Every structure is written in structure tokens, then in C-alpha cells.
């Protein structure tokens, strides 16, 4: 996973602002840990979460399934 010098809260805050201005409709994230997803959802409504998950690689199952069952 690559890491950015920009804090997650700052990036998502900008996305929330763009959403409020009507410039984007949905905000999605990828390759976040469960704690980061919870942090993100405090800032903006998260539509899709895209982590690696398939028949062979299910290491993120405990992250993806609990957050998307709503």
C-alpha cells in the first residue's frame, strides 16, 4: 500500500467539500484499514470500498464485509 504525505482526513475533507458543492456525487476509497474506513465515514459518506478481495486472496475479508453490510 502506498502512503501519501496528505493526511486522510484532509483528502476526505476536500472530497466532502466537492460533494457539498455538487461537483461530485459519491466518494469511494480503496485499500484502507478498518479504522481508516471508520475515520473516513465520520467525515463523508463513503459509497464503495475497494480492497483486494477474491477467491484466492481474502486477507481483507474482516475489513470489507462488516463495513459494507448496511
C-alpha positions in Angstrom: 0.0 0.0 0.0 1.4 3.4 -0.9 1.2 6.2 1.6 0.7 9.8 0.9 2.0 12.8 2.7 -1.5 14.2 2.7 -3.5 13.1 5.8 -6.6 11.0 5.1 -8.8 13.5 6.9 -7.6 16.3 4.7 -8.2 14.4 1.5 -11.6 13.3 2.5 -12.5 16.8 3.8 -11.8 18.1 0.3 -13.9 15.4 -1.2 -16.7 16.2 1.2 -16.5 19.9 0.2 -16.6 19.0 -3.5 -19.6 16.8 -2.8 -21.4 19.6 -1.0 -20.7 21.9 -4.0 -22.3 19.4 -6.3 -19.1 18.8 -8.2 -19.0 15.1 -7.3 -21.8 12.7 -6.3 -20.2 9.9 -4.5 -16.9 9.3 -2.6 -15.1 6.0 -2.7 -12.0 4.7 -1.1 -9.5 1.9 -1.7 -7.0 -0.1 0.3 -8.0 1.3 3.7 -7.8 -0.5 7.0 -11.0 -0.9 9.1 -10.0 2.0 11.4 -9.4 4.3 8.4 -12.8 3.4 7.0 -14.5 4.4 10.3 -12.4 7.6 10.3 -13.5 8.3 6.7 -17.2 7.8 7.4 -17.0 10.4 10.2 -16.0 12.9 7.5 -18.0 12.0 4.4 -20.4 9.2 3.4 -18.4 6.5 1.7 -20.1 4.7 -1.2 -17.7 2.0 -2.4 -14.7 0.5 -0.6 -12.3 -1.2 -3.0 -9.8 -3.5 -1.3 -8.3 -6.6 -2.8 -10.8 -9.5 -2.2 -11.2 -12.6 -4.4 -11.4 -16.4 -4.1 -7.6 -16.7 -3.6 -6.9 -13.6 -1.6 -9.3 -12.9 1.3 -7.0 -11.1 3.7 -9.2 -8.1 3.8 -12.5 -10.0 4.4 -12.7 -8.8 8.0 -12.4 -5.2 6.7 -14.7 -5.3 3.7 -17.7 -7.4 4.8 -18.5 -5.7 8.1 -18.3 -2.2 6.7 -20.5 -2.9 3.6 -23.4 -4.8 5.3 -25.7 -1.9 5.8 
